[in-house]
Amino acid sequence: MKLGFLSNGLVGTLEEKMAFARAAGFKAIEVACWPVGAAKGADLDVTNFSPGYWRRLSEELGVEMTALAYYDNMLHPDLTTRAANQAHLLKVIDAAALLDIPLVGTYIGKNPFVSIQENFALFEEIFHKIVHYAKRKNVKIMIENCPMTSWSPDGLPMTISYTPELWEEMFRRIDDTNFGLNFDPSHLVWQQIDYLACIARFSDRIMHVHAKDLQVNRSLVATAGIYGQKLHRADYRNLGWYTPKIPGRGEIDWPAVLSLLKQLDYCGMISVEYGDDLLSGSAEKVKQGMRYVHNYLAPMI
């Protein structure tokens, strides 16, 4: 296993982020590849870059680029937006192939105006083409299991890939070894899903792991309910009763997670997806938090 981080958690250029990774002891980086100008960040402009430059820099620094990241709604109800999202994803796949990077991460997404059955039919049609395209270029597609409640004004799930039940259907429809999970246990905790059981059950589909944590405020659950706070939702990222944390400051049993992954012969990346209410607000605080995560997780890895 290699410990790294998703690049858009830090500010600065990709060169600066890779230099920080080396200095802090991280061995890998998952590179954010949203379209240039997008709020999520384009650390690599997949429409205009030099593959040779990035391969040399990666080798010189000893920081491996293990995945490219573009997480957006591939089933968007607006057909123009849907087409643009899918077109950009194909460009990210092209970039991964040019850089000899084996993984591209994305979301499935959802059209909220049609049924779950219709969404799965749409998923099957679209992702068969995407996975086949990626396979021809020796790239694997992995789906992150965030429900993306922040895309919905009412805090409802806006993807069709956030529970084991849905993963079963996802892999039934696209049963391909080039299609798997970017497994994030934090999204399972607040849904009351056993993340260790999920690791064991879907070990053959886990291609990548996001290291992110959270803290649940159970007194707020008692007031707002499991569907979340509706009237005074201060944080767009969640339902009001849980708070993002970095590993070591939340509720996930990371020694158990990493031990189980080792037992199951997982040898991929553990990628820190940064988020913490107390260690945010400035570039230096985020770097402090990143160093904390490294010092916490690296000895276990």
Secondary structure, 3 states (H helix, E strand, C coil): CEEEEEHHHCCCCHHHHHHHHHHHCCCEEEEEECCCCCCCCECCCCCCCCHHHHHHHHHHHCCEEEEEECCCCCCCCCHHHHHHHHHHHHHHHHHHHHHCCCEEEECCCCCCCCCHHHHHHHHHHHHHHHHHHHHHCCCEEEEECCCCHHHCCCCCCCCCCCCHHHHHHHHHHCCCCCEEEEECCHHHHCCCCCHHHHHHHCHHHEEEEEECEEEECHHHHHHHCCCCCCCCCCCCCCCCCEEEECCCCCCCCHHHHHHHHHHCCCCCEEEECCCCCCCCCCHHHHHHHHHHHHHHHCCCC
